Amino acid sequence: MAGLRLGPLLRYADASSATVWVETSRPCAAEVRCADGAGGTAPTFQVAGHHYALVPVTGLTPGTATAYEVFLDGTRVWPLPDSRFPPSVIRSPAGGDGVRVTFGSCRWAAPPADAADPVGPDALDSLAARLAADPGAERPDVLLLLGDQVYADEVSDAVKERIRARRGLDDPPGAEVADFEEYTWLYYESWLDPEVRWLLSTVPSCMIFDDHDVIDDWNTSAAWLADMRATPWWRERLLSGLMSYWVHQHLGNLSPAELAADPLYAAVRAAPDATDVLRAFACRADAEPATVRWSYRRDFGRVRVLMVDTRAARVLEEDGRAMLGRGEAEWLREQVLQDPGSYDHLLIGTSLPWLLPHLVHDVEAWNAALCRGDRGARWARFGERLRRAADLEHWAAFPGSFAALAELIAEAGSGPDAPATVLVLSGDVHHAYIAEPRWPGGAGGPDARVLQLTCSPVHNSVPLSIRMGFRFGWSAAARALGRRFARHGGLPRPPVGWRRTGGPWFGNQLMSLALNGRSARLRLEQARGKDALTTVEESDLTR
């Protein structure tokens, strides 16, 4: 009899349809049955000895919520027997409803319930506990997970012991994930957490990778990539990372229409064993990254969400470095500017913040100039060592891309059809803050309210060095120091200025947006216990 190994995850949901992702113990037919008669079935597909299905659910009624169950070959496997959680539900939005978006990044898997948690309470656990305890509580319409959903290079003690038993720790990559099988252990550890498992079964989610989903500072530079490709273990790690991301995260990001038109998804489902099919795709994604798109768009009523790949889509050659390749940049521009006036809020999800503390921005831009060779070969070699040691690889480290995003945001936020807000949502930097850009010329800026909203981690360490460093990074003294770096590098002024209007806040946390018509409200909540989220900031974002 087939068993449910992982899931269900409620991924896509609109007014009449949804998708539910599962991993099963053997080949079978996966079925979702809703209390109102909606439902759907899908056969499993196989990758590297594992069995998965993404079940399309149709027949949902707009403006309703319906409980659902999961059956494998006709046997009910969800809800789990004696579950202490409420039934999992699919909520179908109705036209004109407000939209609630919750986002964050950097979630290291929480330990078992009977073990001490070295990094404090998990914000997703706390959110799940609140929703489970009070079915009437305000709940997100979608959860945006902005990277580092798993940590391939920083595994738990439990995973480390499994690696030791399987292949030992002496040969590279040692106590890090090596292949697809070991990646599945990370997802089990992360998504079998009881609270998180239930939360992801009942709140739709959108995901995008960041570096730790593959390795710290993934695609920092051309020199970094050349060094990694020279190691005997990197290729298998990267291919397995991309394959497991496609299976566990990327598939669920797509709408039913996009899935129906996706030739890779069709080939995977048609193959008795899709391992080679998916591996060939990952090889192409590595060799020709411009031929693969991980970015995607989701519309929630009059809220447009663009989840942007800022890792695999990079151009790394020093004479043409870009955060987004030309095709990716053109796609982003098209999605931002398509159908002006059709959305009230534009949310750009990028794992890496666009606007950073001023000192960090100036150091990254200065470092980019050094690595380009603007001050000679010796400084370029120093710049590359510093770039890797200090993680200097955000938007500021790609000055042309930083300026292009500023220009695109200004264009999207200007004119009679401008949205009320343009919000850049990010994580990565293990603290939360709000920053507001200002364009030269005073009244020459966009009509929309533009903000950088950064929130991380969901569950990870925030050591004292990070707290002190970022507090200083936002200070006036740090800003003056940053100008000295800019002068040394001969840097022009950035195309926009900005100021911090909220934070910095430190802790395991989630940021939420309530978007109703042209109004937008923000709430930042921190986990102060496994069952408690405490509001530390609440503000109106509209002008």
N, C-alpha and C positions, 0 to 999 in steps of 0.2 A: 504494500500500500504506500502511495506517495505521501510524504510528509512536507510540512512547510518549514524550510530551513531559515528563511529570512523574509522579512516583510510581514504584511503588505505595506507598501508605500503608496499613498494617494499622491500622484504627481500632477498631471494636468486636470483642470476642471473648468468648464465653462457652463453656459446656461442649459445645455442639453446633453453634454457628453463629458467623459472623464477617462483617465487611464490609471490603472492600478498595477504596480510592479511587485513580482514575487520571485523568490528562488525556492525551488522544490528539491526533494531528495532523489527524484528519478523522473524520467519522461512521463508526462501526463497531460491531461486537459485541465487548465486552470479556469475557474468560473467565478464571477462576481454576481451575487444575487442581492438586489436591493429590496427593501421592504415595500416600496411602491411599485414593484414590478419591473423596474429598469434592470439592466444587467448586461453581461457579455461574457464571451469565452475566448480562449486562445490556447493553442498548443504550446508547450515549452520548446525552447531551442537550447542547444548544447554548446558550451564553450569550455574547453579544458576540463572536461569531466563534471562540470556543473550545469544545472538546468534552470532556465529562467523563462519568465513569461511577462509580457506587458499586456494586460487585459484591457481592451477598449470597452467602456461602459456607455451605452446609448439609451435613449428614452427617458432621460431625466427631465423633470419639470422645472422650468425657471422659477426662482424665488422660493424653493423648497429645500428642506434638508431630509435626507433619507438614510436610515441605517443600512449597512451592508454586511454581508458575510462572504467568506471565500471558501470555495469547494475545490477539491482536487479529485478528479475522476469520480465526482458525485459525493465524496465524503467531506463533511464540513471540517475545516481546519482553523478557521478564524471566525469569531473570537476564540481565544484559547480557553480550554476548560477551566472553570473556576476563576476566570479573569476578574480582577478587582477594579477594572476600568469600565467606563461607560461604553456602549456600543460605538464602533467607528461609523462615522457618517460622511456622506458626500453632500456638500452644500452647493446648490446651483444658483448663481447670482441672477438677480432680475435687473432689467434695465433701470437705470436711475439710482441704484443702490450706491452708497458710499463704499470705499475700498479701504481695508486695513492691511497694511504691509508691515511685517516684522522681519528684521534682517540682522545679520552678524556674520562673523567668520572666526576661523581658528578654533576648532573644537577637537581637543585631544580627548580620546575616549575616557569616560568616567570609569573608575574601578568598580568591582562588585559591591553590592550594598553593604556587605559585612567588612569591607576594607576601608582604611583611612584614605581620604582623598588629598594628595599632596598639593593640589592646585586650587582647592576650595570647591564650593558647590557649582554644579553644572547649570548654566542658565536655561538650557533646554529642558533639563529635568524639572527645574522650578516652574517653568511655563506649563509643562505637561501636568504637574501636580495641581496647579491652580485651575486649569481647565477641567481636569477630571473631578476635582472637588466641587466645582460649581458649573454645571452645564450651561447656566445662563450668563457666565462671565463673558466679557468682551473677548473675542477670539480673532486671530488673524485670518484673513481671506487667503493669504499666501505667505509662505516663509521663504525668504531669499537667503541662501547660504552662499557666501561670497568667497569661498576658497578654504583650503586646508580642512576639508571634511575628514580626511585621514592624513596621518603622518607616516609616510613610508620610510623616513630617515630618523624618526624618533619613536621607536616602538615601546610598548609597555613591557614590564617584566614578564608578564604571562606570554606575550608573543615572542619575546626574546628566548624564553625557555623552549617554545615550540620550534623556533629556528635552530637552537642548539641541538635538539633531539633529531631534527630532520637532516641537517647538513653541517652542523658545527658552526663555530664562530671565527675560526682562524682565517679562512679565506675571504677576500672581499666579496660582497659588501658587508661582511661580518654581521653585526646585530642590526641590520637594516633589511628591508624587504628585497627579495631577489627576483621573484617571478609572479605569475598570475595567481598561483595557488596561495602564496603568502599574502598577496593583496586581499584575497577573500577573507583571510583571518582578520584583517583590519576592519573590514566592513561588518563582519560578525560582531567583533568587539564593540564597535561604535553603535550599530543599529539594533543589536539585541538587548541593549540597555532597556529594561521594561518600560520606563517612562517615555523614553525617546521612541521606542518602537510604536507605542500607542499614539504618540503625538504625530509621527510621520504617517500613520495610517488614517488620520482624520483631518489633517491640515495640508493642503496642497503645497508643494515645494518646487522651487526653481534653484538650480545649482550651477556653479562654474568653478573650475579648478583654480588653485594658486600653486605656489612652488612646492610646498610640502606634500601635496598630492603625488608628486614625483620625487623631488629632492630640493633641499634648501637652495635658494637663488637660481632655480631652474632658468636657463637661457639668459644668464647675466650678460654674457658677451661672447663674441666669436672665439676669443682665446679660451674662455672657460669651456665652451662647447668642444673645441678641438682637444683640450686636455681630457674631458670626460670620454670622448669617443676613443681615446687611446687606451682606456682601461678595458680589461676583459669582461667586466660585468655590466657596464653601462647600457649596452644595447638591449639586453634582456630586460633590465629594469625599466627603461623607457617604453619599450614596446608593451610590456605587461601593464605599466601604468596607464598607457593610452587605451589598451584593450579593456582593462577593468573599469576605467572611467566611462568609457562608452557604454558598457553593460550596466553599471550600477547608477550612474548619474546622468549621462548625456541623453540616453534614450527617453527618459521620462521628461526631459525638458521640451520635447517636441509635441506639437499638436497632432491629433489624429490625421488631419489632412497632410501634414508634413511627413508623418510616418508612412502614410499610404504612397507618397511620392518618392520615398527614400530607397534607392536601389540597393544600398548596403543592407538595410533592414530586411528587404525582401530576400537578398541572397543569404543572410544569416538564418532566416526562418526556413528557407528551402533546403539548406544543407543538413544532412544527417548529423554532422559534427562541424560546427562553424568556426572551429579554432583557427584553421588555416585561412579562411576567408577574412576573419577579423585581424589576424596577424598581418596579412598582406595589406590591409587598410592601414594598420599602424605603421608599417614600413613606409608606405607612401606618405603618411602624415609626417614622419620624421624626415624623409628625404626631400619632400616637396610640400612644406607646410602651407604654401599659398593655395594648394588644391583642396584643402580641408577647412571647413568652417565649424568652429565650436561655438561661436557667438550665436545668439538667437533673440527673437523678439516675442514678447507676450503682451497682449492688450487686455486690460481689465476694465471694461466700460470705457470711460474717458481718461484712463490712466495707461500710459504707454511705458512698458518696462523693456529696456535693452540690456541684456547681459553680455558683457564684452570680454572676449578672450585677450588678456594682456600678457600671456605667457608663450603659447605656441605660435602666435601670429607675429612675433617680433621679427624685425630685420636687424641682424647683429653686426654686419660689416661696419667698421668704424666710419667709413666715408659716406654711409647712408643709413645710420642707425635710426630705427623707428619703432615705437611701441606697437604700431599696427602696420602690417604690410599694406601695399597700395590697394589691393582688392578688399582687404578688411576695412581700411579707412573709407573706401568708397561705399561699402555696405553700410557702415555706421552712418555716414552722411545721408544716404538714401533713406534709411529707416527714421532718422531724426526729422528729416524735412518732408517726408511723404505725407500727403493729405493735411496740409496746414489747417489749423482750426479744428481738427478732429479729436484732439486730446487737451485736457485741462492741466495735466501734470506729466512731465517727462522725467522718468527715473532711469539714470544711466548707472548700471551696476558694473563696477570695475574693482577687482579685488584690491588693487593698489590705489591709494589716494592720489587724486589729481593735485590738491592743495595740501602742502605739508607745513610743519613749522618752518619759519623763514630760514633759520640756520641750516636745517636739513636740506631744504630746496637749494640754497645757494651752494652748499658743499657738493651736492649731486651734480648741479650744472657745471660747477668748476671742475669736478672730476671728469665729466664728459669731455670738457675742453682739453684736459691733460691727456686723456686716452686717445683723443683724435690726433695728438701730436702737435697741438697748437704751441706748446712750449718746448718742443724737442723730444728726442727719443728717450732720454733719461727720465724726464718727467712722465712720459707715456708709460714706461715700465712701472714707475712708482704708482701712477694712477690706476693701472690694472690691479696691482696688488691691493691697493686701498679699496677699490671698488668691491672686490670679493670679500675682504676682511670686514668691511663696514656695511655690506648689503646696500650699496648705492645704485639702485636699479628701479626706482619709481618713475613716474612720469617726468619728474624734473631731470632725470638722467637721460632723457630723450627730448632735448629742448624743442626740436621741430614738432614733435608729436604733442608736447605740452601746449605750444602756441596754436597748433591746428585745432586741438580740442577747445581751447578758449574761443577761437574764432567761430567754430561750429556752434557752441553753446550760445554765443552772442547772437548769431544769425537765427537760431531756433527760438530764442527768447525775445525777439524784437518784432514789431509790427502789429497790425490790427488783429492778426490771428494768433498772437503769442499765447502760450499757456500761462497759467498763473504761477507755476513754479518749474524750474529745471533743477533737479536734485541729483548730485553725483553721490552714489552710495558705495562705500568702501570699507575695508577692514585692514588686516595685515599687521598694523603697527602696535597692537596690544594696548591701545587706549582709545577712548572715544572723545570726539570733539566736533564742534560746528565751526566752519570757516566760511566767510562770505567774500566773494571777489568783488573788486570794483575796477571798472574799465577807465582808461584815461579819458579826460574830457568831461568828467562830472556827469552831465545829463546824457552823455553818449553811450551809456551802458544799456543793457537789455531792459525791456519792459517787465519781463518775468522776474520773480525773485529767484536768484541763483544761489545755491548753497552746496558746500561740500559737507556731507554727513558721514562720519567715520565711526565705526563701532566694532571693536574686538577687544579681547577674545570672548568667545562663547564659553570656553572652558580650557584655560591654559594658564601658565604661570605669568605673573607680572612682577619680575624681580625689582628690587629697590633701584638698581642701576637704570632700568627703563623708566621708572617713575621720575627719578631725578633728571635723567637726560632729556625727557620730553618736556618736563616742566621748565627746564632751562631753555630748551629749544624754542619755546614760545615767548621767551622774555625779550625785553628791549635790548639787553646786553647781547643776547645771542643774535638778534637781528643786526646789530652793529658789527658783530664779528663776521656774520655772513657776508656783509657788504665788502669786507676786506678780502674774503675769498673771491668774490665776484670781480673785484678790481684786479686781483692777481691773475685771474683767468681771462681778463679782457672781455667780460661778458656784458652784453646789452641788458637793459632792464627787461624783466619779464613783461609780456604783453598785458598782463593784468596784475594789479596789486590785490592783497587780501588781508583780512583781519580775523582773528579768532573771536567768535561771538559766544562760544560756549565750551566749557571744559578747561583743561583736560580732566577726564574721569577715568579712574583705574579700577579694574575688577572684572569678574565674569559677568557679561552684560548683553542685553539686546536692545535695539532701537526700533521703535514702532512709529508708523505714520498712519494717521487717520485722514483720508482724502475724501472730502464731500463737496461735490460741485467744484468751485474754485477755491475752496478753503483747504488748508493743510495744517494739521497739528502734529507735533512730535512729542514722544515720550521715551525717555531712557530709563531702563530698569536694570537693577543689579541683583544678582543672586546672593542673598544673605543667609541662605539655608536651603536644604534640599527641597523644601516645600514653600519657599518664600522668595518673591520678587519685590524689591522695594524701588519705588519711583524716586529718582534723583534729579530728574529734569523734565519739565513739561512746558512747552511753548508753542505759540502760534507762529507759523512760518510764512504766512501770506502777508503781503504789504498792507 
